[in-house]
């Protein structure tokens, strides 16, 4: 199962809010809603998040065995 726990840790470390991602970086609220609910996001979105947060993929998602 893919976990987005590292995403929230990265936001906290960098001092970036979801508000900032939506209104200043241009991400849709639906994208953040999907992440919050643990639903799938596209690799394009993942790439955009890595660029906006200046981080690696592992700073956004991780695989957890159920």
C-alpha positions in Angstrom: 0.0 0.0 0.0 1.3 3.5 -0.8 1.5 5.8 2.1 1.6 9.6 1.8 2.9 10.1 5.4 6.3 11.4 4.1 4.4 14.1 2.1 3.1 15.6 5.3 6.4 15.3 7.1 8.1 17.1 4.1 5.5 19.9 4.2 6.1 20.3 7.9 9.9 20.4 7.6 9.8 22.9 4.8 7.1 25.1 6.4 4.7 24.8 3.5 1.0 24.6 4.0 -1.7 23.0 1.9 -3.1 26.5 1.4 0.3 27.5 -0.2 0.2 24.5 -2.5 -3.3 25.3 -3.7 -3.3 29.1 -4.0 0.4 29.9 -4.7 1.7 26.7 -6.4 -1.5 26.0 -8.4 -2.3 22.5 -7.2 -6.0 21.5 -7.1 -7.8 21.0 -3.9 -8.9 17.7 -5.3 -5.3 16.5 -5.6 -4.7 17.3 -1.9 -8.0 15.6 -1.0 -6.9 12.5 -2.8 -3.6 12.4 -1.0 -5.3 13.0 2.3 -7.7 10.0 1.6 -4.8 7.8 0.5 -6.1 7.6 -3.1 -4.0 7.4 -6.2 -2.3 10.3 -7.9 -0.7 10.4 -11.3 3.1 10.3 -11.8 2.8 13.7 -13.4 1.3 15.1 -10.2 4.0 13.3 -8.2 6.6 14.9 -10.5 5.0 18.4 -10.0 5.0 18.0 -6.2 8.7 17.0 -6.3 9.5 20.1 -8.3 7.4 22.4 -6.1 8.8 21.0 -2.9 12.3 20.5 -4.2 12.4 17.0 -2.9 12.7 13.3 -4.0 9.8 10.9 -4.6 10.6 9.2 -1.4 9.9 12.4 0.4 6.3 12.2 -0.8 5.3 8.5 -0.9 6.5 5.2 0.5 5.4 1.6 0.1 4.1 -0.2 3.2 3.3 -3.9 3.3 -0.1 -4.5 4.7 
